[in-house]
C-alpha cells in the first residue's frame, strides 16, 4: 500500500461543534443574502409590471415572474431551515458527552 492511498480500516472523523457552527453561520449568511435578493425581486416586479398587448405574452410574463419570485423565496427558507437545524445540532453537541451515543 502506498502512502497516498487512504487506509481502509481508519474510521471517518466525527464532526465537531466548530463544524456545525461554521455551517450554521454560512447557511445563515446565504439565507440572509437570498432574502435580500427576494425582497429586491418583489419590489422590482411590483414597480415594473408587464404590459403586453397579447394575452399569451402577458400570461407567460406573469408565470415567469411568479416562478422566479417563488424560487428566490424557496432558496431563502431552505437555507434558513438548514441554518436552524445546524444551530440546534451545534447546541446539542455542546451539551452531550464525547463518548455518548448521539442517537
Secondary structure, 3 states (H helix, E strand, C coil): CCCCCCCCCCCCCCCCHHHHHHHHHHHHHHHHHHHHHHHHHHHHHHHCCCCCCCHHHHHHHHHHHHHHHHHHHHHHHHHHHHHHHHHHHHHHHHHCCCCCCCC
